[in-house]
């Protein structure tokens, strides 16, 4: 009997301890977000926590001007570049950095710090900074209740890092030079058995390279697939850019017929656009 009572008591203690040791299921006060954006030949990744305004005065209030801010909540915000980039014109090697800022009424300082293992900015050390740049904030309307960092206006070699909260948006320019890498990749790929004729021709067209070479490559792509309206579209685009309106019109007309045979509305429209630009 005594052993049974002791066993029951031990069981109750274990159950009580186990219940109260569990963390309650509650939403985070500041939710976590991870953003991964393809950029140039690599990626940019952001990991940060997102506080809310909750009726407070944020900049110049809860966050005093002139003081280092973790740029989010909880652990320091981390931004990772898979390739070398430039931040506001300054070189940034591939790697991970803590993103800190110093808000100002008319100017912000954006900081990349080498120590990514920080809680907030409590252990922030200026001597661990990799770089800092000055940027101008702009008025944000409508206001952002939840703190947000996003990558916008993403082009092949440029984009904007936007820091947005309450009525403030802070744009930070990110750029990279990938042309030499792409040109090297094209040259290497052209040595192989499966040559990327169409992709190479597109790159030459879009980046104002040798159009005669682009035309040569797109013609090779066309030989391999005479019925592809997308190849005819790009051939017509290149012809138009060289000033050959007559040739562009003929190629676009053939592209329309090929697209109609496939019932491909998109390339009917695109080839018609080239035809209109060619004045036909």
HELIX and SHEET records of a PDB file:
HELIX    1   1 UNK A    2  UNK A   21  1                                  20    
HELIX    2   2 UNK A  126  UNK A  128  5                                   3    
HELIX    3   3 UNK A  179  UNK A  189  1                                  11    
HELIX    4   4 UNK A  197  UNK A  206  1                                  10    
HELIX    5   5 UNK A  211  UNK A  224  1                                  14    
HELIX    6   6 UNK A  229  UNK A  242  1                                  14    
HELIX    7   7 UNK A  245  UNK A  262  1                                  18    
HELIX    8   8 UNK A  265  UNK A  277  1                                  13    
SHEET    1   A 5 UNK A  31  UNK A  39  0                                        
SHEET    2   A 5 UNK A  42  UNK A  50 -1                                        
SHEET    3   A 5 UNK A  77  UNK A  81 -1                                        
SHEET    4   A 5 UNK A  95  UNK A 102 -1                                        
SHEET    5   A 5 UNK A  68  UNK A  69 -1                                        
SHEET    1   B 6 UNK A  31  UNK A  39  0                                        
SHEET    2   B 6 UNK A  42  UNK A  50 -1                                        
SHEET    3   B 6 UNK A  77  UNK A  81 -1                                        
SHEET    4   B 6 UNK A  95  UNK A 102 -1                                        
SHEET    5   B 6 UNK A 108  UNK A 113 -1                                        
SHEET    6   B 6 UNK A 129  UNK A 135 -1                                        
SHEET    1   C 4 UNK A  90  UNK A  92  0                                        
SHEET    2   C 4 UNK A  85  UNK A  87 -1                                        
SHEET    3   C 4 UNK A 158  UNK A 175 -1                                        
SHEET    4   C 4 UNK A 137  UNK A 155 -1                                        
END                                                                             
